[in-house]
Amino acid sequence: MTDFKEIDLPSARQSVLICGLPFEVTDLDTVVRDVVTIAAGSSNPGLVVRLSNAYSVMRASRDLEYRQLFARPGATLPGGASVACATRIRARHPRKGTWVLGPSFFVAVLDQGRTNALRHFLIGTSDDALTRLVGDATIRYPGVNIVGTFASPPSAAQNTVDRECVERIAEANADIVWIGLDSPEREFAAAALAERLPGVFVDVGADLDSLRPVPTWIEDSGLAWAYRLMFTPRRIRRGHLLGNARFILAVIYGR
């Protein structure tokens, strides 16, 4: 089934329903351009950009509160190889149904956002990891404007957001907030922040700690999923593999 709807990004595009969730049929270059354009006018109400994979889809099938997040304003992008494959199968223009890899998306926006002096804020799992990430980013992309970071406490409730985090983002006047947490914490955090603050909130995932985009030749070969898996922590890798297996069965049987 194919569903056409207006979304919050500048270019209205096709979206398809995958196990009941709407995914955009798009490509990395288009998404990067649109997000940079919106973030440059960050006085607009908060926009959530979700990079969702098979694990996200399968969790939504059994968790109503989590599923309801996808009905809120925002854009849901194929953040995993299996979801991208299902999107291409159901799309009218399958060549645009590509996997939007978190690290590749992150570094592309950092790079192109320098033209508009975009202000980036990073949420991650540890101060050490965030410090390394900021250092790597400023070396690789001179002039990039990272205005703040926040390490989310492991004990934080999944459907709330830390008040100190909200205050730091507001004080930093951030245009884009990158949320590098595990699922479902990142989706709930993005939704909660977008309700309180202007800007773009990207639930980019726990591999935000890496500035390692996939080499072009690997991405073109269709093996990007294997490359990313090599650098994914074991606890996340296991969830991805289980989620992919369940997702493939759900798509086959039309659930």
Summary of the structure (lengths in Angstrom):
residues: 255
radius of gyration: 16.9
end to end distance: 11.9
largest distance: 49.6
contacts: 861
relative contact order: 0.17
helix: 49%
strand: 17%
